[in-house]
Amino acid sequence: MKLLLLVATLCLAACGQQQQQSVPSPPAQQIAGPALFPCVFPAANELAILASASSVVAIGQADSAQVVHRPGISTPYTRHTFHLQSIVLGAASSQTLVIEEIGDVPLPFEPGQYLLFLSQTGSTYYITEGLYGAFPLRAKGVVRECPTYSATAALEEASGSGVSLQDFTKTLRSLPTVAVAHK
């Protein structure tokens, strides 16, 4: 019986080692998180996916971030207040939305004017697909800033940025509906 138990244990250990050896370790850039989309200004198909995964697409003013701690939860959150100026798609229950992201290091989401794709959970909103769903409004128009995993790196502007707000919202309002499984 002891011999059978020893053989079974050795077999399980060997099988586990083979399985571990057959799984290659991810490249360094994947450890920090692979990019979800290429850093280019989005075409209609990407915008349709973002819009379908969002509760509301809105234009407004984001305030500076605050780090908050919830009772009983060890992970802090970064919270922004977003003051709505207009809604492009969907609906919101208030003119002031609370946007949260997990972690105590604010994303490079600076105070300013934005067009945001937002997903709602309860009374809290989250930027759909992280910074891929945040479009700063600049003098040259609507831009996409390329997300970076380094808090100290300057954000690069995506190629093709600078679409007028009027053209961008017109495109959003004419998008086809896309079924998103995780909504």
N, C-alpha and C positions, 0 to 999 in steps of 0.2 A: 504494500500500500504506500509506504514511504517512497519507494522507488517510482511508482506511478505519479505521485504528487510532485516529486523532483523533476521528472520528465515533463510534466505538464507546465510547471513553473518555468523551466528552461525554454520550452517551446514558446510560451507566451512572451518571455523576455526577448527571444530571438525574433519573433514576429514583430514585436514592437520596435526593435532596433531597425529591422528592414524597412518598416513603414516610415520611421523617422528619417532614415537615410535617403529614402526615395523622394522626400519632399524637399525641394531646393529652398534655400533661404531667399527671401525677397531682396531685390536690389535696394540699395540705400535710399533711393528716392521714393520707393514704395513704402518704406517703414514710416516715413513722415506723412504719407498719404498721397496717392496718385491724383493727378488732376482729373476732374470729372469731365471737363470740356476743354478743348483747345482754347488758348487765350486769344480769341478773335471776337469781334463784335458778333453777336448771335444772329443767325439766319432765322427765318420764320419757323422752321421745324423745331429748333431749340426753344424759341419763345413759346411755341404751342405747348411743349412739354412742361416748361416752367409755369405757364399760366394754368394748365390743367392740374398741376400739383399744388396750386396755391388757393387759399381761401379768398384773398383779395390782392389786387394790384393797385397800389396807391402812390400818389405824389405827395410829398410833404417835407417837413423839416425834422431832422434827427438831432437830439440833444447829445451832450457828451455822456460817456458811459459811466456807470457806477457798478462796483462789485458788491454783490449781495450774498448773504448766507442765510439759508433756510434752516429752521429748527429741525434737528434730526437728520439732516443731509450733510455729509462731509464735503461734497463737491460744491464750490461756489459757482455763482452765475454772474454773467455780465449783463446788465440791463440798460437799455436805451429807451427814451421816450420819443415817440414819433408823432408829430402834430400833423394831422391830415389837412391837405389843401384841396385835394380832389381824388376821387376814386375812378380808376380806369376800368377795372373789371371786378366783379364780386361785390361784396357788401361788408361794412364794418359797423359794429354796434356803438362806436364812440368816435369822437373827433381826435382823441388822444389815445394812441395805442402803446402798449408796453411790449417791447421786443427783448427777448432774452436769448442768450447763447450760453452753453455750458462752458465753464472755465473762468478763471480769474484774470486772464490776460485778455483785455478787450481786443477783438479782431480789429484789423486796420479799417475800421468803420468810423470815420471821423464825423464830427458834427457838420451838418450841412444839408443841402437840398438833395433829395433822392427820389427816384422812382423805384419802389420796392415790390418784389413778389413775396408775399407773406403767407405762411401757413399758420392756422390758429389751433391752439389746444386750450380749451377753457377760455379764460380771459387774456391769455398770453399769446403772443405771436412770435414766430421764428422766421428768419429769412430763408426762403425756399432755396435749397442747394447751397447754403452758406453765401459767401460773397458773390457767387454766380448769379444770385437773384437780387443783387443790389446794383443799381445804376445811378452813379452820381450825375447831377445836372450841372453842367459847366457852361461857361460863356459860349463855347463852340457847339453845345448841344448835349445830348445824352451820350455818356461814355461808359465803358466797362473797364474797371481796373482789374488787373490780373492778380488773383489771390496768391499769396506767398506764405510759406510756413515759417518764415523768419520774421519775428516781430520788429527787427531792426532794418529790414530791407525796405527800400522805397518801392511803392507800388508802380508798376509799369502800366501804361494805358494800352488796351488791346487795339490791334490793328482794325481799321474800319470804324473806330469810334467817331463821334461827332455828329450823329444824326439829330436833326431838329426834333424837339419834343413833340411838336404837332405831327410830324411824319411817324415818329415812333409810336405814339398813342393810337394813331390811325391804323397802323400795322397790327397792334395788339387787339384792337376792337374787331378786326377782320379775320382773326386766327380761327382755324378749325378747332373743334373740341377733340382732345386726345385722351383716350382712356389710360389712366395711370393706376397701376395695381396697388401702390402703397399709400394712396390718398386716404 
